[in-house]
Amino acid sequence: MDPASAGLPDLQLITLAVVLVLLAGLASMTDAALATVSHARATELAREGKRGAGALAAVASDVVRYVNLLLLLRLLCELTATTLVALVAVDTYGIGWQAALVSAGAMTLVSFVVVGVAPRTLGRQHAYAVGRATAPLVRWLGKVLNPLAKLLILIGNAVTPGKGFPEGPFGSQVELRELVDLAEQRGVVEHGEREMIHSVFTLGDTIAREVMVPRTEMVWIEAPKTLQQALYLFLRSGFSRIPVIGESVDDVLGVLYLKDVIRRTQNGDPAATAQPVADAMRPANFVPESKPVDDLLSEMQAARNHLVIVVDEYGGTAGLVTIEDILEEIVGEITDEYDVERPPIEHLDDGAVRVTARLPIEDLGDVFGVELPAEEVETVGGLLAQTLGRVPIPGAKAEVRGLHLTAEGTTGRRNRIDSVLVRRIRPEPGAEQTDENVAENEERQPADA
């Protein structure tokens, strides 16, 4: 049938289709806004006398019914607009593939931009402004089409697996966050408490890989080492639990506890201190790096276990996680009274220079006028660890490009190296510092580090 002969010229059909697309975009924008709006915040806005906030609070209290209604209106407008554009295309090109291609292509592009991307972005960015502006209309439509909305909920619950929402939506995490923010504004909770509560919300979305101590920063001990050597390592590193490895870091055999070593060696018996650490270690617990942190915390609490080894998808050691690592996700960085702020570079009277472990390698090179290797590491602490081949602990020493590096003190709960004492290596009288001497210094490894 010719659309013009039916009483509506093509221009009117296109105009009507444009109006329907805009209405569909409005419904999509309101839907996105309602998904972000919380009932608590809307109620607070209503108390402040904001225009439209009362209607928004009413809509937010029964959001499922209105979301179903908006979905119905959007689909109705889109399908009707598509039909109208198809009629115009048929009138222009006749019945055939050209009309189908033009109508489908045009409406797909328009629906994606005008109904999909742009309105939903605006709805999420300005959720409360959009909600207050559209809530009265949405509420009126809900009253008019209330039986249809209830029918939609029943149909949706019937075809959707699970319990559904027979009495409306459950409290969302967004609403709980809004309540905490309102409590801070009213002085009920402090800012730090608010941050901790928000951290608890995000704990379920955090996995073990995000909070673990990576294998490059792990301090470990080989199984054949003696308890006396282990005690020295405990005292120098500051840790109370250290993994025990076999052939490599990927071969974790167990975990050695400081209190077990002290219990065995406190009597001063040489035979006891000469025992291998393998005799005193406890079994290690392994978890995948994709383990949710909240589940991991519950398991560690139930098992009274403070340290677990994190393995990657190939079974290798990715790092380790302690209960303190998880707690830091909630309360923030844990430090003690020995942690002090140091200047990045401190020149000493004897010509040595004390630098922070996080100082860029280029800055240290500028101080001594030497070019240091910076291909794989960026900080002085990383350079020291790379030269040693393991995590540096206080007292560890290495020589690089004519500089003598000594690790000093630790900072933070993870006992990372806090500062590095750097001295220029003075050549012996009568000897010249050649390239061969520099290369020899770089390859030299300390036996006690």
VEXVEXKOL-368877 format. One record per residue (C-alpha): residue number from 1; residue in three letters; x, y, z. Coordinates in pm, whole numbers. Layout:
REM VEXVEXKOL-368877
  drenke  lolo    east   north      up
     NUM   ala       X       Y       Z
...
REM end
This chain:
REM VEXVEXKOL-368877
  drenke  lolo    east   north      up
       1   met       0       0       0
       2   asp     118     350     -80
       3   pro     175     539     249
       4   ala      69     866      89
       5   ser    -260     716     -20
       6   ala    -320     599     336
       7   gly    -338     960     447
       8   leu      13    1023     582
       9   pro     284    1158     350
      10   asp     644    1042     394
      11   leu     751    1360     573
      12   gln     491    1312     844
      13   leu     594     948     887
      14   ile     958    1046     927
      15   thr     865    1323    1171
      16   leu     661    1082    1380
      17   ala     948     830    1373
      18   val    1190    1096    1497
      19   val     957    1184    1784
      20   leu     926     818    1880
      21   val    1305     773    1872
      22   leu    1348    1074    2101
      23   leu    1089     930    2340
      24   ala    1274     599    2335
      25   gly    1595     785    2416
      26   leu    1423     961    2706
      27   ala    1303     627    2841
      28   ser    1654     483    2806
      29   met    1808     783    2984
      30   thr    1558     760    3269
      31   asp    1620     386    3299
      32   ala    1995     443    3333
      33   ala    1939     718    3590
      34   leu    1709     503    3804
      35   ala    1969     226    3805
      36   thr    2210     468    3977
      37   val    1971     657    4204
      38   ser    1932     543    4564
      39   his    1614     582    4766
      40   ala    1807     726    5061
      41   arg    1958    1009    4860
      42   ala    1626    1082    4686
      43   thr    1452    1105    5024
      44   glu    1721    1342    5148
      45   leu    1669    1564    4842
      46   ala    1295    1564    4908
      47   arg    1357    1683    5265
      48   glu    1567    1966    5126
      49   gly    1272    2072    4909
      50   lys    1433    1996    4573
      51   arg    1187    2010    4286
      52   gly    1081    1665    4167
      53   ala    1264    1490    4451
      54   gly     941    1366    4609
      55   ala     835    1193    4290
      56   leu    1188    1056    4248
      57   ala    1179     910    4599
      58   ala     845     743    4523
      59   val     980     597    4199
      60   ala    1305     481    4365
      61   ser    1105     300    4635
      62   asp     951      71    4370
      63   val    1210      92    4097
      64   val    1153    -254    3945
      65   arg     797    -172    3838
      66   tyr     902     153    3674
      67   val    1206       1    3505
      68   asn     983    -263    3343
      69   leu     746      11    3232
      70   leu    1028     216    3080
      71   leu    1160     -90    2900
      72   leu     817    -151    2750
      73   leu     783     211    2636
      74   arg    1130     213    2483
      75   leu    1070    -104    2286
      76   leu     729      17    2173
      77   cys     869     348    2049
      78   glu    1168     187    1875
      79   leu     964     -80    1698
      80   thr     700     166    1589
      81   ala     963     407    1456
      82   thr    1132     121    1270
      83   thr     800      26    1111
      84   leu     738     383     998
      85   val    1084     413     845
      86   ala    1028      81     668
      87   leu     704     212     518
      88   val     885     518     383
      89   ala    1165     301     243
      90   val     914      75      69
      91   asp     738     378     -77
      92   thr    1072     510    -207
      93   tyr    1248     193    -326
      94   gly     960     -50    -354
      95   ile     938    -388    -189
      96   gly    1282    -544    -202
      97   trp    1620    -576     -41
      98   gln    1704    -208     -87
      99   ala    1413     -96     134
     100   ala    1500    -354     399
     101   leu    1868    -257     395
     102   val    1798     116     420
     103   ser    1543      88     700
     104   ala    1748    -164     901
     105   gly    2075      28     861
     106   ala    1927     368     940
     107   met    1736     253    1248
     108   thr    2029      50    1380
     109   leu    2255     354    1365
     110   val    1993     588    1512
     111   ser    1894     345    1788
     112   phe    2254     282    1887
     113   val    2344     651    1914
     114   val    2017     823    2005
     115   val    1865     549    2220
     116   gly    2161     345    2338
     117   val    2488     529    2399
     118   ala    2413     900    2441
     119   pro    2103     883    2666
     120   arg    2241     613    2893
     121   thr    2566     804    2936
     122   leu    2378    1121    3027
     123   gly    2153     926    3262
     124   arg    2446     784    3456
     125   gln    2643    1108    3462
     126   his    2348    1320    3582
     127   ala    2138    1057    3755
     128   tyr    1965    1276    4012
     129   ala    1906    1570    3779
     130   val    1753    1341    3516
     131   gly    1559    1151    3781
     132   arg    1405    1465    3932
     133   ala    1313    1596    3586
     134   thr    1147    1278    3460
     135   ala    1017    1120    3782
     136   pro     676    1303    3778
     137   leu     602    1179    3425
     138   val     725     828    3505
     139   arg     518     821    3822
     140   trp     205     932    3631
     141   leu     261     664    3366
     142   gly     307     411    3644
     143   lys     -33     500    3789
     144   val    -204     483    3451
     145   leu     -37     159    3347
     146   asn     -12      -1    3692
     147   pro    -193    -325    3597
     148   leu      31    -364    3293
     149   ala     342    -302    3504
     150   lys     241    -569    3755
     151   leu     174    -809    3471
     152   leu     521    -741    3332
     153   ile     681    -816    3669
     154   leu     492   -1144    3693
     155   ile     593   -1241    3342
     156   gly     954   -1139    3403
     157   asn     974   -1343    3724
     158   ala     815   -1640    3547
     159   val    1074   -1653    3268
     160   thr    1374   -1546    3479
     161   pro    1565   -1815    3673
     162   gly    1575   -1757    4045
     163   lys    1345   -1612    4305
     164   gly    1270   -1285    4127
     165   phe    1138    -967    4288
     166   pro     778   -1032    4395
     167   glu     788    -749    4651
     168   gly    1031    -511    4482
     169   pro    1411    -489    4468
     170   phe    1642    -576    4749
     171   gly    1872    -308    4898
     172   ser    2162    -249    4661
     173   gln    2525    -173    4738
     174   val    2476     168    4576
     175   glu    2209     258    4831
     176   leu    2424     141    5121
     177   arg    2710     356    4996
     178   glu    2476     654    4974
     179   leu    2363     596    5332
     180   val    2723     597    5451
     181   asp    2790     923    5263
     182   leu    2481    1081    5420
     183   ala    2591     962    5764
     184   glu    2928    1133    5714
     185   gln    2760    1457    5606
     186   arg    2549    1456    5921
     187   gly    2849    1383    6143
     188   val    2735    1034    6243
     189   val    3053     871    6110
     190   glu    3399    1014    6058
     191   his    3569    1040    5721
     192   gly    3808     757    5804
     193   glu    3521     532    5907
     194   arg    3344     611    5581
     195   glu    3655     514    5384
     196   met    3681     186    5576
     197   ile    3316      99    5507
     198   his    3360     170    5137
     199   ser    3671     -50    5141
     200   val    3465    -335    5284
     201   phe    3223    -301    4992
     202   thr    3506    -334    4740
     203   leu    3667    -627    4922
     204   gly    3443    -876    4742
     205   asp    3559    -744    4404
     206   thr    3928    -777    4497
     207   ile    4128   -1092    4422
     208   ala    4438   -1233    4587
     209   arg    4669   -1119    4306
     210   glu    4585    -755    4382
     211   val    4689    -767    4749
     212   met    4969   -1024    4750
     213   val    5337    -966    4810
     214   pro    5482   -1055    4466
     215   arg    5745   -1326    4444
     216   thr    6009   -1065    4360
     217   glu    5961    -916    4710
     218   met    5933   -1245    4901
     219   val    6195   -1335    5162
     220   trp    6247   -1709    5172
     221   ile    6493   -1968    5305
     222   glu    6619   -2292    5156
     223   ala    6523   -2620    5325
     224   pro    6884   -2737    5396
     225   lys    6964   -2420    5595
     226   thr    7001   -2458    5972
     227   leu    6777   -2313    6240
     228   gln    7062   -2084    6345
     229   gln    7078   -1938    5994
     230   ala    6701   -1907    5995
     231   leu    6712   -1717    6324
     232   tyr    6963   -1471    6175
     233   leu    6733   -1425    5875
     234   phe    6432   -1363    6101
     235   leu    6621   -1100    6298
     236   arg    6758    -923    5991
     237   ser    6439    -928    5784
     238   gly    6195    -850    6066
     239   phe    5946   -1116    5956
     240   ser    5794   -1379    6184
     241   arg    5697   -1624    5907
     242   ile    5913   -1716    5609
     243   pro    5840   -1965    5327
     244   val    6074   -2260    5294
     245   ile    6168   -2356    4937
     246   gly    6328   -2654    4772
     247   glu    6494   -2629    4433
     248   ser    6344   -2289    4345
     249   val    6090   -2032    4457
     250   asp    5826   -2227    4264
     251   asp    5894   -2524    4494
     252   val    5753   -2403    4827
     253   leu    5778   -2684    5081
     254   gly    5635   -2516    5388
     255   val    5638   -2213    5615
     256   leu    5884   -2155    5900
     257   tyr    5760   -1972    6211
     258   leu    5987   -1765    6433
     259   lys    5825   -1894    6751
     260   asp    5894   -2255    6644
     261   val    6261   -2175    6586
     262   ile    6293   -2001    6924
     263   arg    6118   -2289    7101
     264   arg    6370   -2536    6955
     265   thr    6683   -2326    7004
     266   gln    6620   -2142    7331
     267   asn    6822   -2389    7539
     268   gly    7136   -2308    7340
     269   asp    7200   -2670    7241
     270   pro    7434   -2668    6936
     271   ala    7267   -2982    6804
     272   ala    6929   -2805    6806
     273   thr    7055   -2496    6624
     274   ala    7218   -2719    6360
     275   gln    6889   -2885    6265
     276   pro    6764   -2815    5911
     277   val    6467   -2582    5880
     278   ala    6276   -2859    5705
     279   asp    6239   -3032    6043
     280   ala    6066   -2729    6199
     281   met    5856   -2595    5911
     282   arg    5478   -2622    5898
     283   pro    5268   -2719    5593
     284   ala    5205   -2438    5347
     285   asn    4858   -2342    5227
     286   phe    4814   -2258    4859
     287   val    4543   -2049    4693
     288   pro    4490   -1944    4329
     289   glu    4563   -1582    4242
     290   ser    4199   -1536    4133
     291   lys    4067   -1613    4483
     292   pro    3828   -1341    4611
     293   val    3983   -1166    4907
     294   asp    3670   -1176    5124
     295   asp    3648   -1555    5087
     296   leu    4021   -1586    5150
     297   leu    3994   -1385    5472
     298   ser    3711   -1607    5599
     299   glu    3909   -1923    5523
     300   met    4225   -1790    5689
     301   gln    4030   -1691    5999
     302   ala    3861   -2032    6020
     303   ala    4192   -2217    5977
     304   arg    4380   -1975    6210
     305   asn    4633   -1931    5933
     306   his    4815   -1602    5884
     307   leu    5003   -1672    5560
     308   val    4914   -1844    5232
     309   ile    5112   -1897    4914
     310   val    4952   -1764    4595
     311   val    5003   -1972    4281
     312   asp    4941   -1869    3921
     313   glu    4753   -2059    3653
     314   tyr    5062   -2265    3571
     315   gly    5123   -2375    3930
     316   gly    5419   -2144    3989
     317   thr    5457   -1921    4293
     318   ala    5306   -1580    4225
     319   gly    5350   -1440    4576
     320   leu    5211   -1466    4926
     321   val    4925   -1311    5120
     322   thr    4899   -1250    5494
     323   ile    4597   -1144    5696
     324   glu    4768    -808    5742
     325   asp    4773    -761    5363
     326   ile    4396    -804    5356
     327   leu    4343    -576    5655
     328   glu    4544    -305    5480
     329   glu    4281    -307    5205
     330   ile    4032    -196    5470
     331   val    4227      26    5710
     332   gly    4506     145    5481
     333   glu    4885     115    5511
     334   ile    5001     -19    5847
     335   thr    5318     141    5983
     336   asp    5485     158    6322
     337   glu    5680     405    6537
     338   tyr    6007     315    6367
     339   asp    5888     433    6025
     340   val    6015     786    5966
     341   glu    6018    1018    5669
     342   arg    6363    1050    5517
     343   pro    6497    1304    5268
     344   pro    6550    1151    4922
     345   ile    6923    1226    4929
     346   glu    7133    1284    5241
     347   his    7505    1363    5216
     348   leu    7708    1233    5511
     349   asp    8029    1376    5654
     350   asp    8245    1080    5545
     351   gly    8152    1129    5178
     352   ala    7886     858    5167
     353   val    7533     930    5053
     354   arg    7219     787    5211
     355   val    6929     766    4964
     356   thr    6577     631    4990
     357   ala    6520     293    4831
     358   arg    6261     446    4598
     359   leu    6501     706    4457
     360   pro    6520     681    4075
     361   ile    6842     526    3948
     362   glu    6905     828    3723
     363   asp    6913    1059    4028
     364   leu    7170     840    4202
     365   gly    7381     837    3886
     366   asp    7369    1216    3873
     367   val    7493    1241    4233
     368   phe    7806    1033    4164
     369   gly    7849    1120    3798
     370   val    7816     761    3676
     371   glu    7576     589    3438
     372   leu    7389     309    3612
     373   pro    7199      28    3436
     374   ala    6829     115    3424
     375   glu    6690    -126    3167
     376   glu    6484    -352    3395
     377   val    6454    -160    3725
     378   glu    6381     203    3807
     379   thr    6473     254    4174
     380   val    6785     212    4385
     381   gly    6614     -61    4587
     382   gly    6531    -244    4266
     383   leu    6890    -211    4145
     384   leu    7017    -359    4470
     385   ala    6771    -649    4447
     386   gln    6864    -713    4084
     387   thr    7234    -722    4164
     388   leu    7185    -954    4462
     389   gly    6940   -1180    4283
     390   arg    6703   -1175    4580
     391   val    6511    -939    4807
     392   pro    6758    -723    5000
     393   ile    6746    -721    5379
     394   pro    6934    -488    5617
     395   gly    7307    -538    5581
     396   ala    7294    -676    5225
     397   lys    7577    -537    5011
     398   ala    7652    -515    4642
     399   glu    7885    -326    4407
     400   val    7767    -168    4081
     401   arg    7967      54    3845
     402   gly    8217     154    4109
     403   leu    7958     219    4379
     404   his    7922      20    4700
     405   leu    7555     -21    4806
     406   thr    7452    -128    5157
     407   ala    7088    -188    5249
     408   glu    6973     -15    5568
     409   gly    6660     -28    5788
     410   thr    6314    -138    5684
     411   thr    5985      44    5665
     412   gly    5621     -57    5670
     413   arg    5466    -381    5777
     414   arg    5622    -565    5482
     415   asn    5968    -458    5599
     416   arg    6078    -318    5267
     417   ile    6424    -163    5258
     418   asp    6390     198    5366
     419   ser    6727     345    5266
     420   val    7052     250    5093
     421   leu    7398     374    5193
     422   val    7607     442    4882
     423   arg    7984     497    4876
     424   arg    8224     536    4589
     425   ile    8473     250    4572
     426   arg    8822     396    4603
     427   pro    9083     211    4396
     428   glu    9389      82    4579
     429   pro    9697     306    4566
     430   gly    9881     260    4237
     431   ala    9589      86    4070
     432   glu    9368     237    3801
     433   gln    8996     177    3777
     434   thr    8965      15    3435
     435   asp    8664    -121    3256
     436   glu    8769    -470    3367
     437   asn    8761    -359    3733
     438   val    8413    -215    3687
     439   ala    8288    -536    3525
     440   glu    8442    -740    3806
     441   asn    8267    -524    4068
     442   glu    7934    -571    3895
     443   glu    7963    -950    3897
     444   arg    8078    -975    4259
     445   gln    7804   -1114    4487
     446   pro    7814   -1099    4869
     447   ala    7804   -1436    5038
     448   asp    7599   -1323    5340
     449   ala    7320   -1138    5156
REM end
